[in-house]
Amino acid sequence: MRQMWILVMPLVLAGTMWAANWKADADKATIGFSIKGPLGTVHGNFKGLKSTIRFDEHDLAGSEVTASVDAKTVSTGIGLRNHHLRKEEQFFNTDKYPTISFHSKKIVRTANGFTADGELTLKGVTKTVQIPFTFQPNGNTGVFKGEFNIKREDYNIGKPGGSIGDQVTINLEVPVTK
């Protein structure tokens, strides 16, 4: 019987590790943002999500998220504004800084779900952020949803002061499958 357990144990462990791996549906994922502009709130989004998601609410110490988006995909619905955001040094300068990325360092349970503490790199600047999120599992699928704020000046976006708000709200909705 003991020999049988030794043979079965690697399969059990592999199954446990597999259960924590999720694949994001990049085409359906929403990475949105909003910021106060001179004529009202500007809403936009990014595409091109690439991620590695290991998440198990019963093994948060073994959970980890690494994600990035293609900065050139920034879209606000206005072509001239999109061009300006992509090309200008004061904004994203996507030729020089093509990727926006996040890597979690720790995931913890909270009263409303979870928080991923990690590093956000935007425009060559890396800062520690906390991303509160929820996870709604449904068998072999699920949805991660989160929202957090960053200060645009922390990432050298825009000029200090002016008519653009300081806080950028980032909304995430990422459907996943096992």
C-alpha positions in Angstrom: 0.0 0.0 0.0 2.8 2.4 0.8 4.4 1.9 -2.6 1.0 2.7 -4.2 0.9 6.0 -2.2 4.4 6.9 -3.4 3.3 6.4 -7.0 0.1 8.3 -6.6 1.5 11.3 -4.6 3.2 13.0 -7.6 -0.2 12.8 -9.5 -2.0 14.3 -6.5 0.6 17.1 -6.2 0.5 17.8 -10.0 -3.3 18.0 -9.8 -3.1 20.5 -6.9 -0.6 22.6 -8.8 -2.7 22.5 -11.9 -5.8 23.6 -10.1 -4.1 26.9 -9.3 -3.2 27.8 -12.9 -5.6 30.0 -14.7 -5.4 31.2 -18.3 -6.8 34.7 -19.0 -9.1 35.2 -22.0 -7.1 38.2 -23.4 -9.8 39.0 -26.0 -12.5 39.4 -23.4 -10.3 41.0 -20.6 -11.0 44.6 -19.8 -8.1 46.8 -18.6 -9.8 50.2 -18.3 -8.8 53.5 -16.9 -10.4 56.9 -16.1 -9.0 60.3 -15.2 -10.4 63.8 -14.9 -9.7 65.8 -18.0 -10.3 69.5 -18.8 -13.7 68.7 -20.3 -14.8 65.9 -18.0 -13.7 62.4 -17.2 -11.7 60.6 -19.9 -12.2 56.9 -20.1 -9.9 54.5 -22.0 -8.6 51.0 -22.1 -5.6 48.8 -23.1 -5.5 45.5 -25.0 -2.9 42.8 -25.5 -3.1 41.2 -22.0 -0.4 38.6 -21.3 -0.4 36.9 -18.0 0.6 34.1 -15.8 -2.0 33.5 -13.0 -1.5 31.0 -10.2 -4.3 31.5 -7.8 -5.9 29.3 -5.2 -7.9 30.9 -2.5 -6.8 28.1 -0.1 -3.1 28.6 -0.9 -2.5 32.3 -1.1 1.1 31.9 -0.2 1.5 29.9 -3.4 -0.5 32.3 -5.5 1.1 34.8 -7.9 0.1 37.0 -10.8 2.3 38.4 -13.5 0.6 40.5 -16.2 1.4 43.0 -18.9 -0.3 45.0 -21.6 0.9 46.5 -24.8 1.0 50.3 -24.1 0.5 51.0 -27.8 -3.1 49.7 -27.6 -4.2 52.6 -25.4 -7.6 53.7 -26.7 -9.9 56.5 -25.5 -12.2 56.5 -28.5 -10.6 59.7 -30.0 -7.9 59.0 -32.6 -6.0 62.3 -32.1 -5.9 61.8 -28.3 -4.7 58.2 -28.7 -1.9 59.4 -31.1 -0.9 62.0 -28.6 -0.9 59.5 -25.6 1.2 57.1 -27.6 3.8 59.4 -29.1 4.4 62.2 -26.6 7.2 61.9 -24.0 5.0 63.5 -21.3 2.4 60.7 -21.7 3.2 57.0 -22.6 5.8 57.4 -25.3 5.1 53.8 -26.3 8.0 53.5 -28.7 10.4 54.0 -25.7 8.1 52.3 -23.1 6.1 49.6 -25.0 4.9 47.5 -22.0 3.0 48.2 -18.8 3.5 45.3 -16.3 2.5 44.1 -12.8 4.1 41.4 -10.7 2.5 40.4 -7.4 4.7 39.9 -4.3 2.0 38.7 -2.0 -1.8 38.0 -2.1 -3.9 38.2 1.0 -7.5 37.7 1.9 -9.5 40.8 2.9 -13.1 41.4 4.1 -14.2 42.1 0.5 -12.1 39.5 -1.3 -8.3 39.7 -1.8 -5.5 42.2 -2.3 -2.5 41.7 -4.5 0.6 43.6 -3.3 3.1 44.0 -6.0 5.0 46.2 -8.4 3.5 48.1 -11.3 5.9 49.3 -14.0 4.7 52.1 -16.2 6.8 54.3 -18.4 10.0 52.8 -16.9 9.0 53.6 -13.3 8.3 50.8 -10.9 6.2 51.5 -7.8 4.6 49.3 -5.2 0.8 49.1 -5.5 -2.1 47.3 -3.8 -4.8 45.9 -6.1 -8.0 44.9 -4.2 -9.8 42.2 -6.2 -12.5 39.6 -6.2 -12.6 36.2 -7.8 -15.8 34.5 -8.9 -15.1 30.9 -9.7 -17.5 28.8 -11.7 -16.1 25.3 -12.2 -13.2 25.5 -14.7 -13.9 29.2 -15.4 -13.9 32.3 -13.3 -13.6 36.1 -13.4 -11.1 38.3 -11.5 -12.3 41.9 -10.9 -10.4 44.7 -9.4 -10.0 48.5 -9.1 -7.2 50.6 -7.8 -5.8 54.2 -8.1 -2.4 55.5 -9.0 -1.0 59.0 -9.1 -0.1 59.8 -12.6 2.9 62.0 -11.6 4.4 59.0 -9.7 4.9 57.5 -13.2 5.9 60.8 -15.0 2.7 61.0 -16.9 1.6 64.5 -17.9 2.9 67.7 -16.5 2.6 68.6 -12.8 -0.7 70.4 -12.0 -2.7 71.6 -15.0 -6.1 70.5 -16.0 -5.5 66.7 -15.8 -6.5 65.0 -12.6 -3.8 63.5 -10.4 -5.5 60.2 -9.7 -6.0 57.5 -12.4 -8.5 54.8 -11.6 -7.8 51.5 -13.2 -10.5 48.9 -13.5 -9.8 45.2 -14.3 -12.1 42.4 -15.4 -10.3 39.3 -16.5 -12.2 36.1 -17.4 -10.1 33.0 -16.9 -10.2 29.2 -17.6 -8.3 26.3 -16.2 
